Amino acid sequence: MSDSTLKDQHSIVLIIRNFLQQRLDAKLEKLLPDDSKRIELAAQFEPETWLQDAAHRVTQIHAVTHSLKPIHPDAKGTNLYRPPRMLAQGSWVGTHCLGDKFEMDVVGNAAALDVYKFLKLSHNGRTFLDLSMSCDETFLKALSANQTRAREWAVAFAGLASSRAMVSSHTYAKQLYWLLDGEDYSAHEASSFHLLAPLYPSSLIQFVYQQIEDDRFSDEAKAARSARKNHTYHPRSVREYPNLAIQKLGGTKPQNISQLNSERRGNNYLLASVPPIWKATTVKPLLRTDSLFKVWGRRKNVTQSVGGLRRFLETDPATNAETRQRVRAFVGTLVDELIQFQAELLTLEPGWSQSEACKLPLAQRLWVDPFDLASSSASVDIEWEIAGDFGRWVNARLRNPLAVGDREFAEWRKLAYEQLQDLARGHHAK
């Protein structure tokens, strides 16, 4: 046996002993120093004794990726272990999206979950479950000097992720009839339907839970929110989850549902599955102002975006494709905000711009209130005029301290005109 193999074997032995010692210490803390049970407990946590017992108890738990108990806690049907790579790879969001980065869940007798925690231990990037499934020779030697016994234990441990019975449903499991697609199928015939029994995608739920927790409570997320509040840069995006709900599974004993549910303390996030509700401030007609840009330019997102463009250009970036792409992104965001501003004004009662108090130029008036569009726009290229006003507004915001002129104005106008034309073509297509 090579030195590296002996070193790996010794390392695995230490991992096992440390795991068992930690569990023993946790139990001994609850006993008095002179309690006679201390000797009995110490004997139970001798490696050979504990491993023999664990190999027997592993049959009481089962590895799953899709579980039934979250559907109904008393359901007795089949749970499935289907790693993402075994699933159909579609364009929808599902467990298949996780690839190899997924967490296996475990269901069964909660008293045997310590065996699962043992099998989650890893050495050189491989879990003890992986080593058991491959009957790794170094791992077997670390389990026991008796290789026949060690192999029996490894086979028993590997059974955690194997199918053990015929697939079955249960009275408490949800079922739905799904009509097959095609001309040969009729909703009036039972043979035209699949009977589906949905399961809880536990591994996917765990991934979503961890992502939301990180986005809400991690130090990086908090720093990013603080930067947004202070109008400073942070490389991390800020993600918000409005109307987030929490579904509690398992009550006071979340471990009875599954191991991952226990790790989440029974908390399972539910994302809002409803159409967005518009929460804009009251939209007012643009009266007593000679340019819509004077009102639009005071909006928070607009000032932030043009400020970001100015700060970027102040760094005197290199004249290359990356710089052009960054500038286009800033301008594109500004035009998006302008289009959003138009959309809000279009919700007003048509004809408001006919008031004597409306001082907007003709093109701007027709763009935000096309009440008299047919008779007034024959000689006006509305999008071109709006794009020109946009270009002049951007230059005015950049001119101090940047030396911008006709060349930059033409670029801003061109970029805005492209987006506004696309919008106009979309409206005409409808």
Secondary structure, 3 states (H helix, E strand, C coil): CCHHHHHHHHHHHHHHHHHHHHHHHHHHCCCCCCCCHHHHHHHHCCHHHHHHHHHHHHHHEEEECEECCCCCCCCCCCCECCCHHHCCCCCCCCHHHHCCCCCCEEEECHHHHHHHHHHHCEECCEEHHHHHHCCCHHHHHHHCCCHHHHHHHHHHHHHHHCCCCCCCCCCCCCCEEEECCCCCCCCCCHHHEEEECCCECHHHHHHHHHHHHHHHHCHHHHHHHHHHHCCCCCCCCCCCCCCCEEEECCCCCHHHCCHHHHHCCCEEEECCCCCCCCCCCCCCCCCCCCCHHHHHCCCHHHHHHHHHHHHHHHCCCCCCHHHHHHHHHHHHHHHHHHHHHHHHHCCCCCCHHHCCCCCCCHHHHHHHCHHHHHHHCCCCCHHHHHHHHHHHHHHHHHCCCCCCCHHHHHHHHHHHHHHHHHHHHHHHHC
